[in-house]
């Protein structure tokens, strides 16, 4: 007899499907987000850890760019002017 699936296993499967769909269309960042949520449910899953490492390696240039943008915005203060003399929008 079949046993009903737990909420946790259903959520894990949905996230796995989402990750696969994102990878299929080239949405690496969205796939990474889904994968990180899967790791919350199964933190020691070796396949997920491997996939996360590979995705991070593939997305590293993009993530470095995001970090540079965030570091610039953290140092900005409201009302501060750019070097050109104009206020930030």
C-alpha positions as CSV (number, residue, x, y, z in Angstrom):
1,X,0.0,0.0,0.0
2,X,1.2,3.5,-0.8
3,X,1.9,6.0,2.0
4,X,1.0,9.6,1.7
5,X,3.9,11.9,0.9
6,X,5.0,14.3,3.6
7,X,4.8,18.1,3.1
8,X,8.6,18.2,3.3
9,X,9.0,15.6,0.5
10,X,6.4,17.4,-1.7
11,X,8.2,20.7,-1.2
12,X,11.6,19.1,-1.9
13,X,10.2,17.7,-5.2
14,X,8.7,21.0,-6.2
15,X,12.0,22.8,-5.6
16,X,13.8,20.1,-7.6
17,X,11.4,20.6,-10.5
18,X,11.8,24.4,-10.3
19,X,15.6,24.1,-10.2
20,X,15.6,21.8,-13.3
21,X,13.2,24.2,-15.2
22,X,15.4,27.2,-14.4
23,X,18.6,25.4,-15.5
24,X,16.8,24.3,-18.7
25,X,16.1,27.9,-19.7
26,X,19.5,29.3,-18.5
27,X,18.3,31.0,-15.3
28,X,21.2,30.1,-13.1
29,X,20.5,32.5,-10.3
30,X,17.0,31.3,-9.9
31,X,18.2,27.7,-10.0
32,X,20.7,28.5,-7.2
33,X,17.9,30.1,-5.1
34,X,15.8,26.9,-5.4
35,X,18.8,24.8,-4.7
36,X,19.6,26.7,-1.5
37,X,16.1,26.2,-0.3
38,X,16.5,22.5,-1.0
39,X,19.6,22.5,1.2
40,X,17.5,23.9,4.0
41,X,15.4,20.7,3.8
42,X,18.4,18.4,3.3
43,X,21.6,20.2,4.4
44,X,24.0,17.2,4.0
45,X,22.7,15.9,0.7
46,X,25.9,15.3,-1.3
47,X,24.3,15.8,-4.7
48,X,22.9,19.2,-3.7
49,X,26.2,20.3,-2.3
50,X,27.9,19.3,-5.5
51,X,25.3,21.1,-7.7
52,X,25.6,24.2,-5.5
53,X,29.3,24.3,-5.9
54,X,29.1,23.9,-9.7
55,X,26.5,26.6,-10.0
56,X,28.5,29.0,-7.8
57,X,31.5,28.3,-9.9
58,X,29.6,29.0,-13.1
59,X,27.9,32.2,-11.7
60,X,31.0,33.6,-10.0
61,X,31.6,36.5,-12.4
62,X,28.0,37.6,-12.2
63,X,28.0,37.3,-8.4
64,X,31.2,39.4,-8.1
65,X,29.4,42.1,-10.1
66,X,26.5,42.0,-7.7
67,X,28.9,42.3,-4.7
68,X,30.5,45.4,-6.3
69,X,27.2,47.0,-6.8
70,X,26.1,46.3,-3.2
71,X,29.4,47.6,-1.8
72,X,28.9,50.9,-3.7
73,X,25.4,51.3,-2.5
74,X,26.3,50.7,1.1
75,X,28.8,53.5,1.1
76,X,26.4,56.0,-0.4
77,X,24.4,58.4,1.9
78,X,21.2,60.2,0.9
79,X,21.8,63.6,-0.4
80,X,25.5,62.8,-1.2
81,X,26.7,63.9,-4.6
82,X,28.6,62.0,-7.3
83,X,31.9,63.2,-8.5
84,X,30.2,64.8,-11.4
85,X,28.4,67.1,-8.9
86,X,24.9,65.8,-9.7
87,X,22.9,64.1,-7.0
88,X,22.2,60.4,-7.3
89,X,18.8,59.7,-8.7
